[in-house]
Amino acid sequence: MATERKTQVSRGYRFQAGLPAVLFEAGGEHPCTAIDLSRTGVLLVGELEAPAGPQVEFTIRSQAGDLEQRFAGRVIRVGTGVKGEGTRIAVEFLPLDPRGKDILESLLARVMEGLAPASIEALRPGAPPNEVRQALNSVPLAQRIALAARAGPREREFLRQDQHPQVLEALARNPNLLLAEARALATVVHVTPSTLEVLATDPRWSQDEEIRIFIATHPQVPIPLAESLAARLEPPALRRILSRPSLNALLRDKIVKRLPRG
């Protein structure tokens, strides 16, 4: 378990984890919840007594139950949460051994892949581009990539405006992406040739004429891919391609020669 692939998480970046945890205190085991998880510490919440000493030991487990690690930490503060929440114990991790660090990274990656950041959640549909960019830039790249791969319709609307190629490629691979969204993504200037290849070969819309036109005339399209797409288009669609200013000059000449005269 400790060797599974992990998504890098910025040091100190905290996530409202909500993971099962157990605090070992006064000779007993006290179930609680681990929230606000980061590389440096965690907040334990539940029906807990204030720790008797300056240090505590506890376990944190993944929601699936397949990943678990026992940690030791220094108590930073103890407080009472909102009504019904119980005691909140803020803990700073004591130095971890390599295995502990590895499992913590894996736990963070699991949490990160399951969350839409608050800055994106706060965006309104149709928010101005500068507001969307500001919200996206406040989120670590690794989290934006992970989110793009499984985002729902609301998040996809905003992630399509991300200017980082890796985010856009992850979005192209999203299994829930809709045809209209794929068409829009094929016109984004920041996508790379590899993303255009992903869109062009996806069986969900590889036969869609609009997708072929958008990809064949994209400024970043590899010429062999553009030629392959154009070869499968009928004359009316080829004439539409010729009307697009972004069409490569070499491909334009080849299309003109293919079209019937008169």
C-alpha positions in Angstrom: 0.0 0.0 0.0 2.8 2.4 0.8 4.2 2.2 -2.7 1.0 3.2 -4.6 1.3 6.1 -7.0 0.8 9.5 -5.4 -0.2 13.0 -6.5 2.2 15.6 -5.2 0.7 17.9 -2.6 2.1 21.3 -1.7 3.7 21.4 1.8 1.3 22.9 4.3 -1.8 22.9 2.0 -4.7 21.6 4.1 -7.7 19.6 3.1 -11.0 19.0 4.9 -10.3 15.3 4.9 -13.1 13.7 7.0 -11.1 10.5 7.4 -11.7 7.8 10.1 -9.3 8.1 13.0 -8.6 6.6 16.5 -7.0 8.5 19.3 -5.0 6.4 21.8 -5.3 8.2 25.2 -5.5 7.1 28.8 -5.2 3.5 27.9 -8.2 3.5 25.6 -9.1 3.9 22.0 -11.3 6.8 21.1 -12.8 6.9 17.6 -12.8 10.4 16.0 -12.5 12.1 12.6 -9.4 13.5 11.0 -10.0 16.8 9.2 -7.8 19.7 8.0 -5.1 17.2 7.0 -1.8 18.4 5.7 1.8 17.2 5.6 2.5 19.0 8.9 -0.5 18.1 11.0 -4.2 17.3 11.4 -7.3 18.3 13.4 -8.9 15.4 15.4 -12.6 16.0 16.1 -15.0 13.9 18.2 -16.2 13.1 21.7 -12.7 13.2 23.2 -11.2 14.1 26.5 -8.4 16.7 26.5 -5.0 14.9 26.3 -3.2 14.4 29.5 0.2 15.1 28.0 1.8 17.2 25.3 2.0 14.4 22.8 -0.5 11.9 21.5 -0.7 8.9 19.2 -3.5 8.1 16.7 -4.3 6.3 13.5 -5.7 7.7 10.3 -7.4 5.4 7.8 -8.6 5.9 4.3 -12.3 5.9 3.6 -11.9 2.6 1.7 -10.2 1.1 4.8 -7.2 -0.2 2.7 -4.7 2.4 3.9 -3.9 3.1 7.6 -1.0 4.5 9.6 -0.3 5.2 13.2 1.1 8.7 13.9 2.6 10.5 16.8 2.1 14.2 17.2 2.5 17.3 19.4 -0.7 18.8 20.8 -0.9 22.4 19.5 -4.3 23.4 20.9 -7.5 21.9 22.3 -10.9 23.5 21.9 -14.6 22.9 21.7 -16.2 22.8 18.3 -19.7 24.0 17.2 -22.7 22.4 18.8 -22.6 18.6 18.5 -19.1 18.5 17.0 -17.3 17.6 20.3 -13.7 18.4 21.1 -11.2 19.6 18.5 -7.5 18.7 19.0 -5.0 20.3 16.7 -1.9 18.1 16.3 1.5 18.7 14.7 3.1 15.5 13.3 6.3 14.4 15.0 9.1 13.4 12.5 7.9 10.5 10.3 9.9 7.6 9.1 9.9 6.9 5.3 7.0 4.5 5.4 4.9 7.0 7.5 5.7 9.8 5.0 4.7 7.6 2.1 1.4 6.6 3.6 0.6 10.2 4.6 1.3 11.3 0.9 -1.1 8.5 -0.2 -3.8 9.7 2.2 -3.4 13.3 1.1 -3.6 12.2 -2.6 -6.8 10.2 -1.9 -8.4 13.2 -0.1 -7.3 15.6 -2.8 -8.7 13.6 -5.6 -12.1 13.6 -3.9 -12.5 17.3 -3.3 -13.4 20.4 -5.3 -11.5 23.3 -3.7 -13.5 26.0 -1.9 -12.3 28.6 -4.4 -13.8 26.7 -7.3 -17.0 25.8 -5.3 -17.5 29.5 -4.7 -17.6 30.5 -8.4 -21.0 31.4 -9.9 -22.0 29.9 -13.3 -21.0 32.4 -15.9 -18.4 34.0 -13.6 -16.0 36.5 -15.4 -12.8 34.9 -16.9 -10.5 36.9 -14.6 -12.5 35.6 -11.5 -12.3 32.0 -12.8 -8.5 32.3 -13.5 -7.9 33.7 -10.0 -9.8 30.8 -8.4 -8.0 28.2 -10.5 -4.6 29.7 -9.8 -5.3 29.5 -6.0 -5.4 25.7 -6.3 -2.2 23.6 -6.6 -1.6 22.2 -10.1 -1.7 18.6 -8.9 -5.2 19.1 -7.4 -6.5 20.8 -10.6 -5.2 17.9 -12.7 -6.8 15.3 -10.3 -10.1 17.2 -10.2 -10.2 17.6 -14.0 -10.0 13.8 -14.5 -13.3 13.2 -12.6 -15.0 16.7 -12.3 -18.8 17.1 -12.8 -20.4 19.5 -15.2 -20.2 22.5 -12.9 -16.4 22.1 -12.3 -15.7 21.2 -15.9 -17.1 24.6 -17.0 -14.4 26.4 -15.0 -11.6 23.9 -15.6 -12.0 24.4 -19.4 -10.7 27.9 -18.8 -7.5 26.6 -17.1 -4.4 27.6 -19.1 -2.2 24.7 -18.0 -2.0 21.9 -20.7 -1.9 19.1 -18.2 -5.2 20.2 -16.7 -6.8 20.4 -20.1 -5.6 16.9 -21.1 -7.0 15.5 -17.9 -10.3 17.1 -18.7 -10.2 15.6 -22.2 -9.9 12.2 -20.6 -12.7 12.7 -18.1 -15.2 9.8 -18.7 -18.2 12.1 -18.1 -17.2 14.7 -20.6 -20.1 15.6 -23.0 -19.9 16.1 -26.7 -20.6 19.9 -26.5 -17.8 20.2 -23.9 -15.4 18.2 -26.1 -16.1 20.5 -29.0 -15.5 23.5 -26.9 -12.2 22.0 -25.5 -11.0 21.4 -29.1 -11.0 25.1 -29.7 -9.0 26.1 -26.6 -5.7 27.6 -27.7 -3.8 26.2 -24.7 -4.4 22.5 -25.5 -1.3 20.6 -26.7 -1.0 18.2 -29.7 -1.3 15.3 -27.4 -4.6 16.5 -26.1 -5.9 17.0 -29.6 -4.9 13.4 -30.3 -6.9 12.3 -27.2 -10.0 14.1 -28.5 -9.6 12.9 -32.0 -9.3 9.2 -31.1 -11.9 9.1 -28.4 -14.6 6.7 -29.6 -17.3 8.8 -28.0 -16.9 11.5 -30.7 -14.3 10.4 -33.1 -17.0 10.3 -35.8 -18.3 13.8 -35.0 -17.8 16.2 -37.9 -17.6 19.3 -35.7 -14.8 17.8 -33.6 -12.9 16.9 -36.7 -13.1 20.4 -38.1 -12.1 22.1 -34.9 -9.1 19.7 -34.4 -8.0 19.8 -38.0 -7.8 23.6 -37.9 -6.4 24.0 -34.4 -3.0 26.0 -34.4 -1.3 23.1 -32.4 -2.6 20.2 -34.5 0.1 17.9 -35.9 -0.1 17.9 -39.7 -0.5 14.1 -40.0 -3.4 14.2 -37.6 -5.0 17.1 -39.5 -4.6 15.3 -42.8 -6.1 12.1 -41.4 -9.1 14.0 -40.1 -9.6 16.0 -43.3 -9.4 12.8 -45.4 -12.6 11.5 -43.6 -14.6 14.7 -44.3 -17.1 15.2 -47.2 -16.7 18.3 -49.5 -19.2 20.5 -47.6 -17.2 20.0 -44.4 -13.9 20.6 -46.3 -15.2 23.9 -47.6 -16.0 24.9 -44.0 -12.4 24.0 -43.1 -11.1 26.3 -45.9 -13.1 29.2 -44.4 -11.2 29.0 -41.1 -8.1 31.3 -40.9 -6.2 28.9 -38.6 -6.0 26.2 -41.2 -2.4 25.2 -42.0 -1.3 26.5 -45.5 0.0 23.1 -46.6 -3.2 21.4 -45.6 -5.2 24.1 -47.3 -3.4 23.4 -50.6 -4.1 19.6 -50.3 -7.8 20.2 -49.6 -8.2 22.6 -52.5 -6.8 19.9 -54.8 -9.3 17.3 -53.4 -12.4 19.4 -54.0 -14.3 19.0 -57.2 -13.9 22.0 -59.6 -16.8 24.0 -60.7 
